[in-house]
Amino acid sequence: MYLEHFGLREEPFRMTPDPAFFFPSKQHRAALAGLIYLVEYRKGFGILSGGIGTGKTMLCRILLSRLGEDTQTALIVHPPRKRGDLLQAIIDELQIPSRAKGNYARIEILQQYLIEQLNLGQNVVLIIDEAQHLDETVLEEIRMLSNMETEKEKILQIILVGQEELRDTMASNNLRQLRQRVLVNCTLDPFSFNDTFEYIQHRIDVAGLPGVELFDAQAIQLLHDFSQGVPRLINAICDRCLLAEYAKRMGRISADTAKAVISEFARLQGDPRPVAGRKPVCVGR
């Protein structure tokens, strides 16, 4: 609706994790490098954690796009919570022919498949999203999978992706053996103000207006304060700001527009925090 008004080629703040809009902040670059290292050097086991909306799904998409043709992936988006069901889900994702009924048989079939892939020069990666929902019995099953190895290397690389609760679960004394196997542990935190500023500009650049600052600095300060640097909230507020400014036929998002949009978001979310104007801090790109 507002694309033609602002001269945008596409929506800069859509909520879907489009890799074309990936913003390589310092922490995202570090996490991506760590996960690629884990996979390419067959280090076995890693964790990617972070709060809701901090970009974990986007980072997983970027990781998958960076892996070579010699890497197979099994992505479990909604992990089962019952022991044994996870093994079957992995077998299904890897499209391994199997009629195995018990856990022991499933492990045997999976291990045989992984050894075959290793002999063919293939690497196999298991990514489990929403891992904060896994209980200790399933995590113990994952520990057993992490033991799959030859004398020289791991034959299955495992990445758990989850919210902050995953770190709390992993801290359990019952999971100390699994913790000892974590070779890469990445955490995505909310953006700083400068990150928020650059993130917004990056998405505008990619959407077709390179170098054009559609948001003034005070508007960005307001939405950063309210969103607390969470990319998903930043996207939602920025998109609504563009729509509001389009309705007024204005060409730049002002602090007044940001304040009105944020107040509406606060009302819908039951957020009691006042939306007050503040002087912007340094906004260097």
N, C-alpha and C positions, 0 to 999 in steps of 0.2 A: 504493500500500500504506500509506504513512504519512500521506496527505492528511487523512483523517478524524481521526487521532490529534492532529495539530497544528492542525486547523481550517483547512487550506489549501483553496483552491478548485481549484488546479491545481499541477502540479509547478513550483517556482520555478527549478530548476537543470537543466532539460532541455538537451541538447547541441545541439539544432537551433537555427538562427539566427532565432528568432521576433521579428519587429519590435516586438511588443507589449512585449517585455522590454528594448528598447533602453535602455542606460544612457548618458545624454548627458554623459559626462565632458568636461572642458575640451578635451582633445586631440581627442576625437571630434567635438565641436561645431565646432572649428576646421577639421578635415579635411572635414566635411560641408559647411560654408560655402564652403570653397575649391572643392570639386568642383561644387557648385551654381553658383557664380560662373563656373567654367570652361564649364559647359554653357549656362547662360542667356545669357551674354555672348559665346558662340561664340569662346572663346579657343584652341581647337584641341587642345592636348595637355597631359595631366597624368599624374601617377604617384601611386598610393597603395601604400605599402609598410609592412611590419611583420613581426615574428616570427610563428611558428606560434601560432595561437590567440589573437591579440590583437584580433580583431574585424573583420577586413577584409571578410569575407563579409556580416556583419550590416550594416556601414556601406553596402555596395553595395545591400543590400535597402532600407535606409532612403532612400538616394539615389533609387532607382528609384521608390519610393512618393511622393517629393516632386516628381518631374518632372510637368509638365502634359501635357494631351492633345495639345499641339502638338509633342511630342517622341517620336520613335521610337527604340527601343534595339535594338542587336544585342549580346547577351551571349554571349561565347565562354568557356565554363567550362573546357574542356580544349583549349587551342590546339594546332593542328597544328604540327609542327616542320619541315615541308618547304615550301620556297619555292613559292608558287602555291596551296597548299592553304588558306592563310589567306584569300586573296581569295575562294575558292569558299565557305569557311565563312561569311564575311560576307554574301555574296550569298544563301546559303541562309537565314541568320538573318533577313535583311530580306525574305525571300520574293520576291526579284526574279526574274521569269522569265528564264532564260538557258540557252543551250546552248553558251556560249563554252568553248573548249578551251584557249586560251593565255592567258598573263598579260596581254598587251597588250589583248586583247579583253575580259577580265574588268574591267580598270581602266576601259576606255571605257564599259562597261555600268554600272559602279558610279558613275562620275562623272556620267553622264547622269541616272541615278536621283536622285543627290544634288541636282543642279541643279533637277530637276523638283520635288523636295520643298521646296527653298528657295523656289521660285516659288509653292508652295502654302502658304507660311508655316510649314512644318514644319522642325524641327531633328532631326538624326540623330546619335545617340551610339553609339560602339563601345566596349564594356567588355571587356577581355581579362583574365580571371582566370588565376592560376598563371603569370604572365608571366615568372617567374624561369626557366622552362624554355625560353624562346625563345632561339635562337642569334642570332648577329650578322647572318646573312643574312636571317632573318625580320624582325628589328628594322629592318634597312635597308629592307625592304619597307614596314614601318609608317611609316618616315620619308617614303617616297614618298606614302603615303596622307595624311600630315599636310600635304602641299603642296597638297591640294585646297582651292581657295579662289576667291572672287571678288575684285574689287578692294577690297572693303570688309570681308569677313568670311570665316571658315572655314566650309566647307559640311559638314565631318565633324569631330565632337568625339571625341577618342580618350583613353581612360583605361586605363592599364596598372595591374593590381593584382597584387602579388607579394610574396614573402618577401624577406628582407634581401639575398639573393643577387642580386636584380634591381638593387639599387643598385651592387653590385660590377660587374655586367655593363655597366651604363650608364656606368660610369667609364672604360670602354675608350676609348683614343684613336681607335679606328676608328668610334666612335659619337658623336664630338663634335658632328657636325651635328645629330643627333637630340637630344642634350642641350640644344642651344641653343634648341630648340623647346618645351622644357618650361616652361609658364607657371604650373602649379600642382604643387607637389611636397609631398605629405603623408606623414608617417610616424606610425604608431601604435606607441607604446612600452608596455611593461607598466605596470600600475597602481602608484601609490604606495600606502602603507598606508592612508591616508585614502580614496583611491579604492576600494580593496578593501573597506573597511568600508562605504562608501556604496553600492557596487555590490551587495553581499550584501543590504543592507537594502532597496535599491530593488527587487530581484527578489522579496523576501518581500512587500513592499508590493503589488506588481502581482499576486502570486499569491493575494492575499486576506487578508493580515494587516497592514494599514497600521499602522506605528508599533510593531509587536511585534518585539522583538529576540530572535530564536530562538538566536543565537550569542552567547556571552559574549566579552568583548574579548580575553581571552587565547587563546581558541580561534581567533579571527580572526587574531591575530598569528601563531600557529603555521601556519595554512594559507596566510597571505600569505608568510611566510618560505619555505615549501616550494614554493609555486607560483611564487614570484618575480613575483607580480602578473599572471600570464597568465590571462585570463578563462576560457579553456577548461578549464584545470586547476582553477581555483577552482570552476567548476560541477561538475566530476567529484567533487572532494573534498567539497563541501558536500552534494551529493546523497547520497553514501555516509554522511556524518555524520548526516543526517536519518534514514536507514534504520537506522543503528546505535543512535541514541537511541530510535527507535520500538521496536526490539527490547527495549530495557531499560525501556520504558514511562516514559521521562523526558520532561519538557516543554521542556528547553532544552539546547542543545549545549554541553557543558563542554569544558574544555581536555583532560581525560583522554580523552574520546571523540575529539576532534580528533587527539590524539597517536596513539591506537591506529589510526585510519583512515589517517593520514599514514604511519605506519610500514609499514602494509600496502602502500600505494601505492609507497613507497620500495623495498620488497622486490620487488614486481612489476616495477618499472622498473630494478632494479639500481642504485639511487641510494645511494651510501655515506654520504650526509650524515646526521649524527645529528639526531634530532628532540628538541630540548630546549626547555623552557619558558622564556619571556622575559616580562618585564614589558611590558604594552601601552603604546604611545605614545598621543598625543592622538587621540581618536576622534570629534571633533566632526562632526556631519552637515552 
